[in-house]
Amino acid sequence: MAQAWRQWLATPLGRYLRHWEQAQLDAAVVDVFGYHAVQLDTPELNGLQANRMPHRWQVSSFAEPLDSPCDSPGIPFALVADGAALPFEANSLDLVIMPHTLELCADPHATLREVERVLMPEGHVVITGLNPVSLWGWHERRKSLYRRMGLRDAVADGVGQLIAYWRLRDWLRLLGFEVQMSRFGCWRPAVQNNRWLARLAWLDRWGARWWPILGGAYLVVAVKRVPGGRTLGATWKKAPVRSGVALPAAQRHHTVQPHEPSLAVASDTEFTAQATGKSSFGPR
């Protein structure tokens, strides 16, 4: 399947797709910083060439010959590994690029969960795919009919089930990703003729303005978000417990100074002595 996909990338329509995706990947990763970056599959697209991370690897999910008929030599593979079981520690990668990886793998859900595992918090994932809600998607759905008729103008040989843009956004949100940017492109019909592709170049300008979500391909950039914790202070530094008993207003707002006369209220015995003219200590 992967070999058929790489052969299709050498066709006029495949070169048209690679040209658009390469430009979008360069713009998406040029300002992504970190230390470790990985690209999964499709070596004909060098998604890491504009990135400046010191450690970058190319991983292939298929143990097939690496010779490619494309005019672009691609980048060499660093290792071959299953996309659902990447040989990286959890929270160890800063950037993962997936050019049509979900369409080529057997279990796209498991592959996306594995990418979420190896990405660090605030790490980036860049995904490209073919849009089923487009002229290219319509041709892909009619692939079986074309083959019965002996035609070979299917959009992409070797690609599995196409994943819609909105479905991919839902998958990313369920895994804790935040979609940061999305782009659509390739509004020209799926024709394998360089002359007709050149004549229909005006559709790219009109499509970007009038029907952007109907492009033949899309690119999504998402960031892994992890809810932050609350830092607790030292447990031995406790604030003094205040009493809940209310104080009289006189004690809260007024303090008797030594040179001020006392404001104490006389007792009943003193009031009775003053009324009878006698002192509480005896006769005067």
PyMOL commands that set and color helices and strands:
alter all, ss='L'
color gray80, all
select helices_A, chain A and resi 2-8+12-29+101-104+108-118+135-141+143-148+165-174+194-199+202-210+212-214+249-253+268-276
alter helices_A, ss='H'
color red, helices_A
select strands_A, chain A and resi 36-40+55-60+79-80+93-99+119-130+177-185+217-224
alter strands_A, ss='S'
color yellow, strands_A
deselect
rebuild
show_as cartoon
